Amino acid sequence: MKASIFSKLAAIVLIFASISSNAKPLVLSSLQPLTLIAQEITGTAANVDTLLPLTASHHDYPLKTSDHTRLKQADVILWVGPELESFLQKPLGNLEANKIITAYALAGIYWPKSHNVGAHKDSHDHAQDPHLWLDPRNAIVVARALTEKLANIDSINSTYYRENFRLFDEKVQKLDEKLKASMKPLAGIGFVVYHEGFGHFVSHYDLKQLDYVTYTPEQKPGARHLHQLRLILANEAKCIFLEPYGDTQSARDLAQEFKLRTAVVDALGSQNVSNYSQLLERMSDAFLTCLTN
């Protein structure tokens, strides 16, 4: 009887030991675009979760108690940096630094030639455009950093992670060349975006952004800015790009006033985007549709 009980207990211990040894690392990303990149590197070897809901503002999101728990439980935390998700700066400061990847601070990140346009060249000059994932070269830099972090904490699957990175790198570079060719005819065609968050995409593909309606989605445009913007819209713009989140009614009103085309660009991949390449392709399609024909 004692031998039987001992055998059962030993079996239970082995089961729990097996479960523990096979536990997958957890990558917690701050935003959906970073999740899309992470999923292609982790594949089936790790779990990926997103901290912010798709409809939440990444400028001033109020963390819940459950969010703090998720941050503590994550093996790797991937975020852009305080320039974008300032609400995360203090909570992350209380966690182990070696499990955090700050994309904004990574060596090799490409920055737009100019991140201020129109009548605002001397304002908001304190930082580079933090929407860095909109340059595919930066997605590769982020993916490489995540690959090496995962290879270190989960050495059993290091070869798998590195092969996933190789495939991601190859795919994104091919897509980048395709998008460059397709958008080359758009050079010189002026447009306005809803908020100043597309500098990486605009600069990398050599597009002609004239101005923005508002600097951040949470900030309504002032009367002076709208006056300056109207002068630009009356002379040069062909299209105003809207966004699927936030109140873009002011941009819609301007488009109607000046009889401009509109299209929706989704920099966060909030509308049923399943991978990073699809996010870029949809962005490109929006620009091509609105600025041609």
Backbone torsions as a table, in degrees:
resi	resn	phi	psi	omega
1	MET	NA	-46.9	179.8
2	LYS	-62.1	-38.8	-179.8
3	ALA	-64.1	-38.6	-179.9
4	SER	-65.1	-45.8	179.2
5	ILE	-62.0	-41.8	179.9
6	PHE	-62.1	-41.7	-179.8
7	SER	-62.9	-41.2	-179.9
8	LYS	-65.8	-42.2	179.0
9	LEU	-63.7	-40.0	179.2
10	ALA	-63.9	-38.7	179.3
11	ALA	-64.6	-41.8	179.1
12	ILE	-63.1	-42.5	178.6
13	VAL	-60.9	-42.4	179.6
14	LEU	-64.5	-38.8	179.7
15	ILE	-62.7	-47.4	-179.2
16	PHE	-67.3	-35.3	177.3
17	ALA	-64.6	-39.0	178.8
18	SER	-65.8	-43.8	179.4
19	ILE	-61.1	-43.8	-178.5
20	SER	-63.5	-42.9	-177.4
21	SER	-71.1	-23.8	-178.5
22	ASN	-98.7	5.5	-179.6
23	ALA	-62.0	133.5	-178.5
24	LYS	-83.6	142.3	174.0
25	PRO	-61.5	149.9	177.9
26	LEU	-110.6	121.7	174.0
27	VAL	-102.2	122.6	177.5
28	LEU	-111.6	113.9	178.4
29	SER	-101.0	152.6	-177.9
30	SER	-74.6	-37.1	-171.8
31	LEU	-130.2	156.5	179.8
32	GLN	-56.0	-44.2	179.8
33	PRO	-59.0	-37.2	177.8
34	LEU	-69.7	-33.8	175.8
35	THR	-62.7	-42.4	-180.0
36	LEU	-59.8	-41.2	177.5
37	ILE	-66.7	-46.7	-176.4
38	ALA	-61.9	-39.0	-177.7
39	GLN	-61.4	-33.3	-178.9
40	GLU	-76.0	-23.4	177.4
41	ILE	-85.4	-40.1	-175.6
42	THR	-76.9	-33.0	-176.8
43	GLY	55.5	-127.4	-179.6
44	THR	-98.1	0.6	-174.0
45	ALA	-86.3	-17.7	-179.4
46	ALA	-143.3	160.6	176.5
47	ASN	-98.1	144.2	179.3
48	VAL	-125.8	133.2	178.5
49	ASP	-133.3	157.4	179.8
50	THR	-112.1	131.5	-177.5
51	LEU	-70.8	-49.9	-175.2
52	LEU	-89.4	137.5	170.6
53	PRO	-62.8	155.0	-176.1
54	LEU	-60.3	-30.9	-176.4
55	THR	-90.4	-1.8	-175.9
56	ALA	-81.9	152.0	175.5
57	SER	-80.3	128.8	178.4
58	HIS	-84.4	3.4	178.1
59	HIS	-90.1	-35.9	-175.0
60	ASP	-147.0	45.0	-178.5
61	TYR	-70.9	128.6	178.2
62	PRO	-83.3	110.8	-179.3
63	LEU	-66.7	137.4	175.6
64	LYS	-92.4	168.2	177.7
65	THR	-57.9	-40.1	179.2
66	SER	-65.0	-30.1	177.9
67	ASP	-69.3	-40.2	177.1
68	HIS	-62.7	-37.8	177.2
69	THR	-63.6	-42.6	179.0
70	ARG	-62.8	-38.6	178.4
71	LEU	-63.7	-40.9	-179.1
72	LYS	-69.1	-35.1	-175.7
73	GLN	-80.5	-19.3	-176.4
74	ALA	-68.0	144.1	174.9
75	ASP	-84.5	-32.0	177.1
76	VAL	-136.9	133.7	175.2
77	ILE	-115.6	124.2	-178.1
78	LEU	-115.2	117.9	177.9
79	TRP	-139.2	168.4	178.5
80	VAL	-77.3	-54.6	-179.6
81	GLY	150.1	174.2	-177.2
82	PRO	-63.6	-18.8	177.9
83	GLU	-65.6	-22.2	179.4
84	LEU	-115.1	-52.3	-177.9
85	GLU	-107.0	68.7	-175.6
86	SER	-60.9	-28.5	-179.5
87	PHE	-64.7	-16.9	-178.0
88	LEU	-92.3	-12.5	-173.0
89	GLN	-58.4	-48.8	-178.4
90	LYS	-68.7	-48.3	178.4
91	PRO	-58.3	-39.4	-179.4
92	LEU	-71.8	-25.5	178.1
93	GLY	-66.5	-16.4	179.2
94	ASN	-94.7	1.0	-178.6
95	LEU	-108.5	168.2	179.2
96	GLU	-64.3	125.0	-175.8
97	ALA	-64.3	-28.4	-174.8
98	ASN	-74.7	-4.8	177.1
99	LYS	-105.2	6.1	-176.8
100	ILE	-108.7	131.2	173.1
101	ILE	-111.4	115.7	177.7
102	THR	-100.7	103.4	-173.3
103	ALA	-59.4	-39.6	-177.5
104	TYR	-58.6	-30.0	-175.0
105	ALA	-96.6	1.4	-177.3
106	LEU	-70.1	139.3	174.6
107	ALA	-66.3	138.2	176.7
108	GLY	96.9	-2.5	177.7
109	ILE	-66.5	135.3	177.5
110	TYR	-90.9	136.4	-179.3
111	TRP	-114.9	148.0	-179.7
112	PRO	-58.9	150.8	177.9
113	LYS	-59.9	-41.1	177.7
114	SER	-147.1	126.3	-178.0
115	HIS	-102.8	3.9	175.8
116	ASN	-125.6	137.5	-174.2
117	VAL	-133.3	174.8	172.9
118	GLY	59.7	-135.4	-175.5
119	ALA	-85.8	13.0	-170.4
120	HIS	-124.1	28.6	-175.6
121	LYS	-64.3	-23.8	-177.5
122	ASP	-103.3	2.0	-179.1
123	SER	-108.8	162.1	179.5
124	HIS	53.1	43.8	-171.0
125	ASP	-98.8	15.4	-172.0
126	HIS	-85.0	-15.8	-176.4
127	ALA	-155.5	160.3	174.8
128	GLN	-75.5	159.0	177.2
129	ASP	-58.8	117.5	-175.7
130	PRO	-80.9	-4.4	-179.0
131	HIS	-79.2	57.2	-166.7
132	LEU	-71.5	-18.8	-178.8
133	TRP	-69.4	-12.0	-179.1
134	LEU	-78.7	-4.0	167.4
135	ASP	-103.1	116.4	-175.8
136	PRO	-59.2	-26.7	177.8
137	ARG	-64.5	-33.4	178.7
138	ASN	-72.9	-32.8	175.7
139	ALA	-60.3	-36.9	178.9
140	ILE	-69.1	-40.2	177.4
141	VAL	-61.4	-44.8	179.2
142	VAL	-64.2	-44.3	-179.5
143	ALA	-62.4	-38.4	179.2
144	ARG	-65.2	-43.8	179.5
145	ALA	-62.8	-41.8	178.4
146	LEU	-66.0	-39.6	179.2
147	THR	-58.0	-48.1	-178.0
148	GLU	-68.0	-35.9	177.7
149	LYS	-63.9	-45.6	179.9
150	LEU	-67.5	-37.4	179.1
151	ALA	-63.0	-30.9	179.8
152	ASN	-76.5	-39.0	-176.6
153	ILE	-89.8	-14.7	-179.1
154	ASP	-137.9	67.9	-172.4
155	SER	-61.8	-26.3	179.5
156	ILE	-60.2	-34.7	-177.8
157	ASN	-104.9	16.4	-175.7
158	SER	-60.2	-40.9	179.2
159	THR	-64.3	-38.2	178.9
160	TYR	-64.0	-46.4	178.8
161	TYR	-61.0	-43.4	-176.9
162	ARG	-69.1	-32.4	175.3
163	GLU	-69.5	-39.8	176.2
164	ASN	-61.2	-38.8	177.6
165	PHE	-65.4	-41.7	179.6
166	ARG	-58.9	-44.2	179.4
167	LEU	-66.4	-40.2	178.8
168	PHE	-64.0	-46.6	179.2
169	ASP	-56.9	-48.4	-178.9
170	GLU	-63.2	-45.0	-178.1
171	LYS	-65.2	-44.6	-177.1
172	VAL	-68.3	-38.4	178.2
173	GLN	-64.7	-40.3	177.4
174	LYS	-64.4	-43.5	178.4
175	LEU	-63.5	-40.7	179.8
176	ASP	-58.4	-45.3	178.9
177	GLU	-63.2	-39.4	178.2
178	LYS	-63.7	-44.1	-178.9
179	LEU	-68.5	-37.0	176.8
180	LYS	-58.8	-44.9	-178.9
181	ALA	-66.4	-42.4	-175.9
182	SER	-71.2	-30.7	-177.0
183	MET	-96.7	-0.9	179.4
184	LYS	-56.5	-40.4	178.7
185	PRO	-65.3	-11.1	-178.2
186	LEU	-82.6	-11.4	-178.8
187	ALA	-57.2	130.0	178.4
188	GLY	93.7	-7.7	178.8
189	ILE	-95.0	115.8	-172.8
190	GLY	-77.7	146.3	177.8
191	PHE	-152.8	166.6	177.4
192	VAL	-124.8	141.4	176.6
193	VAL	-105.1	160.8	-178.8
194	TYR	-66.9	-50.4	177.8
195	HIS	-134.4	159.6	-172.2
196	GLU	-77.7	77.7	-178.5
197	GLY	-139.3	15.3	-173.9
198	PHE	-119.4	16.4	-176.2
199	GLY	-57.0	-39.8	-179.0
200	HIS	-65.1	-44.6	-179.6
201	PHE	-66.9	-47.0	-177.7
202	VAL	-62.3	-45.4	-178.5
203	SER	-68.3	-44.7	-176.2
204	HIS	-64.6	-36.7	-178.2
205	TYR	-100.6	13.1	172.2
206	ASP	55.2	49.6	179.6
207	LEU	-97.3	165.2	-173.7
208	LYS	-109.7	81.4	173.9
209	GLN	-80.5	124.2	-177.9
210	LEU	-87.4	-36.1	-176.3
211	ASP	-174.5	-176.0	175.8
212	TYR	-132.7	157.6	179.3
213	VAL	-76.9	-43.7	178.6
214	THR	-143.9	151.5	-176.2
215	TYR	-70.2	-43.6	174.5
216	THR	-128.7	153.3	-178.2
217	PRO	-59.3	-27.3	-177.7
218	GLU	-81.9	-8.5	-174.5
219	GLN	-108.1	122.4	178.8
220	LYS	-76.7	143.2	-179.9
221	PRO	-67.4	140.7	179.0
222	GLY	-82.6	166.2	-177.1
223	ALA	-62.9	-41.2	-179.9
224	ARG	-63.5	-44.5	179.1
225	HIS	-62.7	-42.5	-180.0
226	LEU	-63.2	-35.2	177.1
227	HIS	-63.6	-47.2	179.3
228	GLN	-64.3	-38.2	-179.4
229	LEU	-66.2	-38.0	179.5
230	ARG	-62.3	-36.7	178.0
231	LEU	-63.2	-38.5	179.1
232	ILE	-70.1	-45.0	-177.9
233	LEU	-63.3	-33.3	-177.7
234	ALA	-71.1	-21.2	-171.8
235	ASN	-113.9	-34.5	-168.1
236	GLU	-124.9	-28.6	-168.7
237	ALA	-78.6	145.6	174.9
238	LYS	-109.5	-25.3	-172.9
239	CYS	-149.1	148.8	168.6
240	ILE	-116.1	126.7	-179.6
241	PHE	-94.4	124.9	179.8
242	LEU	-97.2	176.0	178.7
243	GLU	-131.6	152.4	-176.1
244	PRO	-78.4	-5.8	-178.4
245	TYR	-123.8	150.5	179.6
246	GLY	84.7	176.0	-178.3
247	ASP	-94.4	103.4	-178.1
248	THR	-103.8	20.9	-176.5
249	GLN	-60.4	-36.1	179.3
250	SER	-61.2	-37.9	178.0
251	ALA	-70.4	-38.0	178.0
252	ARG	-64.6	-39.4	178.8
253	ASP	-63.8	-41.4	178.7
254	LEU	-64.6	-41.6	179.0
255	ALA	-61.4	-41.3	179.3
256	GLN	-68.1	-40.9	-179.0
257	GLU	-61.0	-40.1	-175.9
258	PHE	-105.1	9.8	177.7
259	LYS	53.4	50.6	179.8
260	LEU	-101.7	153.6	173.9
261	ARG	-71.3	156.6	174.0
262	THR	-132.0	152.6	173.1
263	ALA	-150.8	156.1	-179.1
264	VAL	-100.7	127.5	174.6
265	VAL	-115.5	132.8	-173.6
266	ASP	-115.9	88.4	-176.7
267	ALA	-70.6	-17.7	-177.7
268	LEU	-98.5	-4.5	-178.2
269	GLY	64.3	40.2	-174.7
270	SER	-85.7	-9.0	-174.6
271	GLN	-112.0	77.5	174.8
272	ASN	54.6	43.3	175.0
273	VAL	-92.5	126.7	-172.8
274	SER	-99.8	-15.3	178.3
275	ASN	-156.3	168.0	-174.3
276	TYR	-63.5	-41.3	180.0
277	SER	-60.2	-38.7	179.4
278	GLN	-65.0	-37.0	176.9
279	LEU	-58.5	-48.3	-180.0
280	LEU	-65.0	-41.9	-179.0
281	GLU	-62.6	-41.0	179.3
282	ARG	-67.9	-36.6	175.3
283	MET	-60.8	-47.8	-179.7
284	SER	-61.2	-44.0	-180.0
285	ASP	-59.9	-39.8	179.6
286	ALA	-63.2	-43.5	-179.9
287	PHE	-67.5	-42.6	-179.9
288	LEU	-63.5	-42.7	-178.0
289	THR	-65.1	-41.4	-173.6
290	CYS	-81.9	-28.3	-173.0
291	LEU	-102.1	-2.4	178.1
292	THR	-119.4	174.5	-178.2
293	ASN	72.0	NA	NA
